[in-house]
Amino acid sequence: MLLMILSILLTQMNDQLLSLDLMDLQEAYLWTDSTYYLQAAKQLEHGWELQKLEPGALTCVEYAYVQKIKHNLIVGCKSQGNQLKFNRFNMKKQTLRFTIRISSISNKQKDFLNILKSVNRKKQNLFQFSNQNQITWSYLYLRDDYQEILYINPVQVNEQVKQYLTDNKIKIKPILDVFNDNFINSVVNPLEINDRLINQVEDPIFLNLGPIELLKAIKNEREIQEFKESQIRNGAALKYLLNGEVLDEYQAAEVLAQHRFKQSHNMGLSFDSISSSGANAAIVHYHPIENNKSNINPNHIYLIDSGVQYFDGTNNVAKNISFQKINNRRKEYLYKSTSRQFIYRKIDMAQENQDSWKNYGCISKMMVMESQFRLWTWYWQWSRILFKFSQRTSLNQQIQI
């Protein structure tokens, strides 16, 4: 009787590859979705069989169950989580420092009062915030009109912070007390507050967008101007990237990051830059590393997707860059290839479940679309041939004259 080891793990490879693994005495399988499938195909060593996590395919657990029945295997599972010991106060004593710059608060307060009036019509009594951003801005706008209570881990609050909060009339309570206090007519956002807290509220008032979010959506003139200035800085950094140097994917991402770091008000990158050339651009969330990158081929499309955070604004740019001139014919070819792959994919998805009449109708519709597409392609090709023929005919007539 063989033994199959079922290792349902969240595996992390060199550059953040998430997967599920299944191993027996003869073979090893790795499941991952389309996000990392192409990356895994390049990085997996010999002996692993790659499987896709997608609708219609056997999952890791289903495959293990099939093999168990087929070969009379014993599936062994071991949870490492039961060895963990719960420690409620194991956080380090540290105070995070943030610099807050306020722009035209007086104008914002007027807008905030209007938002509060609309909420007060529902007889609200409390606001509940759990997002750090919401807590900070609520202090700026609510401190004069509302009594604020901050539920926080006491380990994170030193004497200086306690004194500052006390001077600003903010009451401090241990974070676990939030589960014991009574809340009536509290305004909550179900996407932000967990179910346990919502169930403690008598007659809760649900808002998909809280007053702070609505307030931040209204930009004043200074904020708009700072957004523009941050975009100009980001554009200047991109210009250095396109100065004609021959780089590989990793070097291009590093060059862009270094020029951004030299700029004023820079707070770091939003995420690892996606710098990919040619076939690598088809890998979802691809980002090069120093020992696994490709040279940027001037004959291929180069994709750069990069984000940066400035003190006065956040910028994210995603561009497909061609180092050669692309004519209209090439653009049409790229568009047609993409459309054809989309149609073929829809047909494959419909044919996977052909038992329902709905899917038969979907297949018929896709076939009609494919026929129309081929007819349009045939018409476009012959139109170009006839156009060139007419040009040559007119040119020959002019020469004879």
C-alpha positions in Angstrom: 0.0 0.0 0.0 1.5 3.3 -1.1 1.5 6.5 0.9 0.5 9.8 -0.5 1.6 13.0 1.2 -0.9 15.8 0.8 0.9 19.1 1.3 -1.7 21.8 0.9 0.6 24.7 1.5 1.0 28.3 0.5 4.3 27.9 -1.2 6.5 30.9 -1.9 9.3 30.7 -4.4 12.0 33.3 -5.1 9.6 36.0 -6.4 6.3 35.4 -4.7 4.8 32.3 -6.5 1.7 31.1 -4.6 0.8 27.5 -5.2 -0.7 24.2 -3.8 1.5 21.1 -3.7 0.8 17.4 -3.8 3.5 14.7 -3.5 3.5 11.0 -3.5 6.4 8.5 -3.6 6.8 8.7 -7.4 5.5 12.1 -8.5 5.1 15.7 -7.4 2.4 18.1 -8.5 2.0 21.9 -8.2 -1.2 23.8 -8.7 -1.3 27.5 -9.4 -3.6 29.9 -11.2 -3.1 31.9 -14.4 -1.4 34.7 -12.4 1.8 32.5 -11.8 1.4 29.7 -14.3 3.9 30.9 -16.9 6.3 31.9 -14.2 6.1 28.5 -12.6 6.7 26.8 -16.0 10.0 28.7 -16.2 11.2 28.1 -12.6 10.0 24.6 -11.7 12.8 22.0 -11.5 12.7 18.6 -13.1 10.3 16.2 -11.5 7.4 18.5 -10.9 4.2 18.4 -13.0 2.4 21.7 -13.3 -1.4 21.9 -13.0 -3.7 24.8 -13.5 -6.1 26.1 -10.9 -9.1 27.0 -13.1 -12.8 26.2 -13.4 -13.5 22.6 -14.7 -10.0 21.2 -13.7 -9.4 18.9 -10.8 -8.2 20.7 -7.6 -5.4 19.5 -5.5 -7.8 17.9 -3.0 -10.0 16.3 -5.7 -6.9 14.8 -7.4 -5.7 13.3 -4.2 -9.1 11.8 -3.5 -9.2 10.3 -7.0 -5.8 8.8 -6.6 -6.7 7.4 -3.2 -9.7 5.5 -4.7 -7.8 4.4 -7.8 -4.7 3.1 -6.1 -6.0 2.4 -2.6 -3.7 5.0 -1.1 -3.5 6.4 2.4 -3.6 10.2 2.4 -1.7 11.7 5.2 -2.3 15.3 6.4 -0.5 17.1 9.2 -1.5 20.6 10.4 1.4 22.6 11.8 -0.9 25.2 13.1 -1.9 23.2 16.2 1.6 23.6 17.6 1.3 27.4 17.7 0.9 29.0 21.1 -1.4 32.0 21.5 0.3 35.1 22.9 -1.9 38.1 23.2 0.8 40.7 24.0 3.8 39.8 21.9 4.0 43.0 20.0 7.1 45.1 20.2 7.0 48.5 22.0 7.2 50.9 19.2 5.6 54.2 18.1 5.0 54.8 14.4 5.6 58.4 13.4 3.7 60.0 10.6 3.9 63.5 9.3 0.5 64.9 8.5 0.2 68.0 6.3 -3.2 69.6 6.3 -4.6 71.5 3.3 -7.4 74.0 3.8 -9.2 72.2 6.6 -11.8 75.0 6.9 -13.3 74.3 3.5 -13.4 70.6 4.2 -15.2 71.2 7.5 -18.1 72.9 5.7 -18.5 69.9 3.5 -18.2 67.5 6.4 -21.0 69.3 8.3 -23.3 68.8 5.3 -22.5 65.1 5.3 -23.2 64.9 9.0 -26.6 66.5 8.6 -27.6 63.8 6.1 -26.5 61.1 8.5 -28.1 62.7 11.5 -31.5 62.4 9.8 -31.2 58.7 10.5 -30.8 59.4 14.3 -27.2 58.1 14.4 -25.4 58.2 17.7 -21.9 56.8 17.0 -19.4 56.4 14.2 -17.2 53.3 14.1 -13.9 53.4 12.3 -11.2 50.7 12.1 -9.1 51.9 9.1 -6.0 53.8 10.1 -6.7 56.4 7.5 -10.2 56.9 8.7 -9.1 57.2 12.3 -6.6 59.9 11.5 -9.0 62.0 9.4 -11.8 61.6 11.9 -9.6 63.2 14.5 -9.0 66.2 12.2 -12.7 66.8 11.5 -14.6 65.4 14.5 -12.5 66.5 17.5 -14.5 69.7 18.1 -18.0 68.2 17.7 -17.7 64.6 19.0 -16.1 62.7 21.9 -13.5 60.3 20.4 -12.6 57.0 22.0 -9.5 55.2 20.7 -9.4 51.5 21.3 -5.7 50.5 21.0 -3.2 48.0 22.4 -1.7 49.6 25.5 1.7 48.3 24.5 1.8 50.6 21.5 1.1 53.8 23.5 4.0 55.4 25.4 3.6 58.2 27.9 4.2 61.0 25.4 1.4 59.7 23.1 -0.9 59.2 26.1 -0.4 62.8 27.2 -0.9 64.1 23.6 -4.2 62.2 23.3 -5.4 63.4 26.7 -4.6 67.0 25.9 -6.7 66.7 22.7 -9.6 65.2 24.6 -9.3 61.7 23.1 -10.2 58.9 25.5 -8.0 55.8 25.5 -9.3 52.2 26.1 -7.8 48.8 25.8 -8.6 47.3 22.4 -10.3 44.2 23.9 -12.9 46.5 25.6 -14.5 47.2 22.2 -16.1 43.7 22.5 -17.7 44.6 25.9 -19.0 48.1 25.3 -22.6 48.7 24.1 -23.2 50.6 20.9 -26.6 52.0 19.9 -27.5 53.5 16.5 -23.9 53.3 15.4 -22.9 54.1 11.8 -20.8 51.2 10.4 -19.4 50.2 7.1 -19.8 46.5 6.6 -16.8 46.4 4.3 -14.6 47.8 7.1 -16.1 46.6 10.4 -16.1 42.9 11.2 -19.3 40.9 11.8 -18.6 40.5 15.5 -18.6 44.2 16.1 -21.6 44.8 13.9 -23.6 42.2 15.8 -22.9 44.1 19.1 -24.6 47.2 17.7 -28.3 47.8 18.4 -30.1 49.1 15.3 -26.9 49.7 13.2 -26.9 52.2 10.3 -25.1 50.8 7.3 -23.2 53.1 4.9 -21.2 51.7 2.0 -19.2 54.9 2.1 -18.4 56.6 5.4 -18.4 60.4 5.9 -14.6 60.5 5.9 -14.4 58.7 2.5 -17.0 61.1 1.0 -15.1 64.0 2.4 -11.7 62.9 1.0 -13.3 62.5 -2.4 -13.8 66.3 -2.5 -10.5 67.8 -3.5 -9.7 71.4 -2.9 -7.5 73.6 -5.2 -4.3 72.9 -3.3 -4.7 69.2 -3.4 -5.5 69.3 -7.2 -2.3 71.3 -7.8 -0.2 68.9 -5.7 -1.5 66.0 -7.7 -0.4 67.7 -10.9 3.1 68.4 -9.5 3.5 64.8 -8.5 2.5 63.6 -11.9 5.1 66.0 -13.5 7.8 64.5 -11.2 6.8 61.0 -12.2 6.9 61.9 -15.9 10.4 63.3 -15.5 11.6 60.0 -14.0 10.1 58.1 -17.0 11.9 60.3 -19.4 15.3 59.1 -18.0 14.2 55.5 -18.6 13.7 56.2 -22.4 17.0 58.0 -23.0 18.4 55.4 -25.5 20.4 53.2 -23.2 20.5 49.4 -23.7 19.1 47.8 -20.6 17.7 44.5 -19.4 14.3 44.3 -17.6 15.9 44.4 -14.1 18.1 47.3 -14.9 15.2 49.3 -16.4 13.2 48.9 -13.2 16.2 49.9 -11.1 17.0 53.0 -13.2 13.4 54.2 -12.9 13.4 53.6 -9.1 16.7 55.4 -8.5 15.6 58.5 -10.4 12.4 58.6 -8.4 14.2 58.2 -5.1 16.2 61.4 -6.0 13.1 63.5 -6.3 11.6 65.6 -3.6 8.7 64.3 -1.5 9.4 60.7 -2.5 7.9 58.1 -0.1 8.9 54.9 -2.0 7.4 52.6 -4.6 3.8 51.5 -4.4 4.8 47.9 -5.6 7.5 46.1 -7.4 7.7 47.4 -11.0 6.5 45.1 -13.7 9.2 45.5 -16.3 8.8 43.0 -19.1 9.8 42.6 -22.7 8.3 40.3 -25.4 6.8 37.1 -24.1 7.4 38.0 -20.5 4.8 40.7 -20.9 2.2 37.9 -21.0 3.0 36.8 -17.5 0.6 38.3 -15.0 2.3 40.3 -12.2 5.7 39.5 -13.7 8.6 41.4 -12.2 12.3 40.7 -13.0 14.9 39.8 -10.4 18.7 40.1 -10.8 19.3 36.5 -11.6 16.2 35.9 -13.7 15.6 38.6 -16.3 15.7 39.2 -20.1 17.2 41.9 -22.2 14.8 44.4 -23.6 14.5 43.5 -27.3 13.9 46.6 -29.5 11.9 44.5 -31.9 9.4 43.5 -29.2 6.8 45.4 -27.2 8.1 46.6 -23.8 5.6 46.8 -20.9 6.3 49.0 -17.8 3.8 49.1 -15.0 5.1 51.0 -12.0 3.8 53.0 -9.1 5.3 55.6 -6.8 4.1 57.4 -3.7 4.9 61.0 -3.2 4.0 63.1 -0.1 1.6 65.1 -2.2 0.2 62.3 -4.4 0.4 58.8 -5.7 1.1 57.9 -9.3 0.8 54.7 -11.2 1.7 54.3 -14.9 1.2 51.3 -17.2 2.5 51.7 -20.7 3.2 49.5 -23.7 6.3 50.9 -25.5 7.3 50.2 -29.0 10.9 51.1 -30.0 9.9 50.9 -33.7 7.3 52.8 -35.7 4.1 50.7 -35.8 1.9 51.3 -38.9 -1.8 51.0 -39.1 -1.5 47.5 -40.7 0.5 46.2 -37.7 -2.1 47.7 -35.3 -4.9 46.0 -37.1 -3.1 42.7 -37.0 -2.5 42.9 -33.3 -6.1 43.8 -32.7 -7.4 41.0 -34.8 -5.1 38.4 -33.1 -6.4 39.5 -29.7 -10.0 39.4 -30.9 -9.5 35.9 -32.4 -8.0 34.5 -29.2 -10.9 36.0 -27.2 -13.4 34.2 -29.5 -11.5 30.9 -29.4 -11.4 31.1 -25.6 -15.1 31.7 -25.3 -15.8 28.7 -27.6 -13.5 26.4 -25.5 -15.3 27.6 -22.3 -18.7 26.8 -23.8 -17.7 23.4 -25.1 -16.5 22.3 -21.7 -20.1 22.0 -20.5 -22.1 21.1 -23.6 -25.0 19.5 -21.7 -27.1 22.6 -21.3 -29.1 24.3 -24.1 -27.7 27.6 -22.9 -24.2 26.5 -23.8 -25.3 25.2 -27.2 -26.7 28.7 -27.8 -23.4 30.2 -26.6 -21.4 28.0 -29.0 -23.7 28.9 -31.9 -23.2 32.6 -31.1 -19.5 32.2 -30.9 -19.4 30.3 -34.2 -21.4 33.1 -35.8 -18.9 35.6 -34.4 -16.0 33.6 -35.8 -17.7 33.4 -39.2 -18.2 37.2 -39.2 -14.6 37.7 -38.1 -13.3 35.5 -40.9 -15.6 37.2 -43.5 -14.3 40.6 -42.3 -10.7 39.4 -42.5 -11.3 38.0 -46.1 -12.9 41.3 -47.1 -10.1 43.4 -45.6 -7.4 41.3 -47.4 -9.1 41.4 -50.8 -9.8 45.1 -50.4 -6.1 45.8 -49.9 -5.3 43.6 -53.0 -7.8 45.4 -55.2 -6.7 48.7 -53.9 -3.0 48.0 -54.8 -4.1 46.6 -58.2 -6.1 49.8 -59.0 -3.1 51.9 -58.0 -0.8 50.0 -60.3 -3.4 50.2 -63.2 -3.7 54.0 -62.8 0.1 54.3 -62.6 0.6 52.3 -65.8 -2.0 54.4 -67.6 -0.2 57.6 -66.6 3.1 56.2 -67.8 1.6 55.3 -71.2 0.1 58.8 -71.5 
